[in-house]
Amino acid sequence: MNLEQLIRPNVRAMKPYASARDEFQGPAAQVMLDANENSLGSAGGQLFNRYPDPLQRAVKAEVARLKGVGPEQIFLGNGSDEAIDLLLRLTCVPGQDSILILPPTYGMYEVAANLNDVAIERVPLTADFQLSDEAIEKVVASSAKLVFICSPNNPTGNLLHAEAVERVLRGFGGLVVVDEAYVDFAAAPSWTTRLGEFENLVVLQTFSKAWGLAGLRLGMAFAAPALIQYLNKIKPPYNVSESTQQHALAGLADTSGFDAMRRELLQQREQLAAALPTLPIVEQVFPSDANFLLARFRPDATAVYEYLLGRGIVVRNRTSQPGCAGCLRLTVGTPAENAQLLAALREYAG
Ligand SMILES: *Cc1c(COP(=O)(O)O)cnc(C)c1O
């Protein structure tokens, strides 16, 4: 892969915005009159009067330690959705280039492509939501700039077989973006452990799921340093707020809280996966390496969905997704929430 060839010519040529804080990198300044901030303080009491570190160095140092990668291999964004959008804008010329997706999959790839006037090629997964040999051949033959591989996949919950992903990594001419939003719930190593082998590999992770920090908006992209530099070049200068950076550091320091929640969610997932098939309205529960279960309902999943809504229980109706006819996606909740869900489903089943 030639990275420079994958980058849009206007991005290669442009000069990034140089913020005041980029230019000054010395020891703590005494008098900061460079950025038109309010030196008096902040309305609301808590101090947020200074712009945050544009490169989020403190957070990256902790993420690097935790993940066993170098800080220069990390990009942080306003959710991983920002990384998805930036990767698209980095590589795809609007009205000309395309991305590849593997339905059924996460909806934001398509939204980001549509927003950027980038064409979408679709290569569907098999009935058990894997890549067939034929699909791999199609992906490898495609001239798309990016392929998004979601593993564990949303909305299906399964990991994609590593050998298949590896064949894509070896054969595809563009960037291979492995979206690991749910990796902390999976019984498989992260693709971040293979970054050294594949210069076209980008791994996405997020603080929104296992870390329980969806409200913060903080996502991670891991890739070769040259690619990370390009993402930094085009990102909004202060894309991760000071408040988010501070809270992320607190979260990263609480590995025991993180582990406890993860263990409980995994245990609850197994309980739910065991209980659902005992209901006559549940035809199939797909294996999950995530914090949700995709289940196929009979005879009418949408009727079940609406019944649950009426009981104040919101799940995700995925019946119109390719390969997901009759399927609802159920997030694993607290033990009480899961019990409520099961009770409502039992009642519906009569
Ligand atoms: C939830 C989710 C994300 C997370 O996006 P954020 O913007 O980080 O909240 C990314 N990818 C997939 C597949 C998801 O399900």
The ligand as a Gaussian input file, in Angstrom:
#p B3LYP/6-31G(d) Opt

LIG

0 1
 C      -21.509000       2.279000      19.349000
 C      -20.629000       2.101000      18.160000
 C      -19.617000       3.018000      17.892000
 C      -19.384000       4.108000      18.877000
 O      -19.356000       5.326000      18.398000
 P      -18.973000       6.535000      19.359000
 O      -19.067000       7.649000      18.399000
 O      -17.576000       6.290000      19.844000
 O      -19.960000       6.576000      20.473000
 C      -18.777000       2.805000      16.817000
 N      -18.929000       1.724000      16.032000
 C      -19.889000       0.817000      16.279000
 C      -19.986000      -0.388000      15.446000
 C      -20.763000       0.992000      17.337000
 O      -21.723000       0.091000      17.559000

